[in-house]
């Protein structure tokens, strides 16, 4: 009988997902769940971000999209070049991802925007 290939979880220790979770520790009780080859991130039950192919995308609102566009960040595009771009999720700028206090502030805005929708 053929064995199924195993691959490390996107959230496994030492992975980019583990780094993102560590960076989010200042936010509080963030939960990450594997999802379609990536991971979804939740805070207090609100889905606010996607980790996919070594990129971290956060939900945007009318209030927050300007910060992403100003930094020329791209929307989530799971099927490159094909239909399926989500303009509700944009990649988080590296300088924000690398700063837990700044990342925490962006997450709070993303969740606030999600709760208001």
C-alpha positions in Angstrom: 0.0 0.0 0.0 1.4 3.4 -0.9 2.1 5.8 1.9 0.8 9.4 1.8 3.5 12.0 1.6 3.8 14.0 4.7 4.7 17.6 4.8 5.4 20.0 7.6 2.5 22.0 8.8 2.5 25.6 7.7 2.4 26.4 11.4 5.1 24.0 12.6 7.9 25.1 14.8 10.6 27.0 12.8 8.2 27.8 9.9 7.1 31.2 8.7 3.7 30.5 10.2 5.3 30.0 13.6 7.2 33.3 13.2 3.9 35.1 12.4 2.2 33.6 15.5 5.1 34.7 17.6 4.9 38.2 16.2 1.2 38.2 17.0 1.7 37.3 20.7 1.2 40.9 21.7 -2.3 40.8 20.4 -3.5 38.2 22.7 -5.5 35.0 22.0 -4.9 34.6 18.3 -5.9 31.3 16.9 -4.5 29.9 13.7 -6.1 27.0 11.8 -4.8 25.2 8.7 -6.9 26.1 5.7 -6.5 25.1 2.0 -2.7 24.7 2.2 -2.3 27.9 4.3 -3.8 29.1 7.5 -6.5 31.3 8.7 -6.1 33.6 11.8 -8.8 34.5 14.2 -9.1 36.9 17.2 -12.1 36.6 19.4 -13.8 34.5 16.7 -13.2 37.1 14.0 -11.4 35.9 10.9 -8.8 38.6 10.2 -5.9 37.2 8.2 -4.6 34.6 5.9 -1.2 32.9 5.7 -0.5 31.5 2.2 2.7 30.6 0.5 5.0 32.4 2.9 2.9 35.6 2.7 0.7 37.1 5.4 -2.5 38.9 4.3 -4.7 40.9 6.5 -8.3 42.0 6.1 -8.7 45.6 5.0 -11.6 48.0 5.4 -12.3 51.5 4.1 -10.4 52.8 7.1 -7.3 50.7 6.6 -6.8 50.0 2.8 -5.0 53.3 2.3 -2.1 52.1 4.5 -1.7 49.0 2.4 -1.9 50.8 -0.9 0.4 53.6 0.2 3.1 50.9 0.7 2.2 49.2 -2.6 1.1 46.0 -1.0 -0.7 43.4 -3.2 -4.1 41.8 -2.6 -4.4 38.1 -1.8 -4.3 36.3 -5.1 -4.4 32.5 -4.5 -4.7 31.7 -8.2 -2.0 33.9 -9.8 -3.2 35.5 -13.0 -6.7 34.0 -12.8 -9.9 35.1 -11.3 -9.9 34.8 -7.5 -8.1 38.0 -6.3 -9.5 39.1 -3.0 -9.4 42.8 -2.5 -10.5 42.4 1.1 -7.1 40.9 2.1 -3.8 42.6 1.4 -0.3 41.5 2.2 1.1 42.9 5.4 4.2 45.1 4.8 7.4 43.6 6.1 8.2 46.5 8.4 4.8 46.0 10.1 5.2 42.2 10.4 8.6 42.7 11.9 7.3 45.0 14.6 5.0 43.3 17.1 3.5 46.6 18.5 2.8 47.9 15.0 1.4 44.5 13.9 -0.9 44.5 17.0 -2.3 47.9 16.1 -3.0 46.8 12.5 -4.7 43.6 13.8 -6.9 45.5 16.1 -8.0 47.8 13.2 -8.6 44.7 11.0 -10.7 43.0 13.6 -12.6 46.3 14.4 -13.3 46.7 10.7 -14.5 43.0 10.5 -16.8 43.4 13.5 -18.3 46.5 11.9 -19.1 44.8 8.6 
